[in-house]
Amino acid sequence: MNAADLADIWWNEQPPERRIAIHGWLSKDAPAHHPIEGQLEMFPTDTDRTNR
């Protein structure tokens, strides 16, 4: 198992609230993030839930 596998395991064990807090901390004062073409956003910004 490599470091990336361990990081994925650790991340997936975190509760959603902690993931959101970590994401906020990491993106604080960061330039606007534009996803790479084809990449799914970790936290979608649309609030339209009618098609879910």
N, C-alpha and C positions, 0 to 999 in steps of 0.2 A: 504494500500500500504506500502510495507517495503522499507528499504534503498536500497536494490539491485534493486528493480523496479524503484526507483527514479534515481539511477545511470544509469540504462539502458536508461531511458527516456532522461536524460541529455546528455549521450554519443551520442545517435542517433540524437539529435537536433544539434550537432556540425557539421559544414561543413567539408568535407573531408580533406581540407588543415589543419585544426586545429587538426583533429584526427591524421594525420600523424605527425604533430609537437609534439603533446602530446606523441605519441608512441615513437618518437625519444628521447624526454626528459626522459621518463621513462626507456628506454633501454640503455641510455648513461652509459657507464662503467659497464654495467650489463654482467654477463656471457652469453655465447651463449645460446639461447633459442632453445630447442628441443621440438616440439609439442608432446603432449600426443597422444598415438595411437588413431586414429579416430577423433582427433580434427582438425578442419580446421584452417589454419594459417590466422591471421588477414591481413597480407600484404604478399602475396605469393612472393617468390623471383625469380621464373622462369620468363624469359622474352619472352618465346615462346608463341606467341599469335595466332599461326596458327590453333589451335583447339578450339578457342573460338568463 
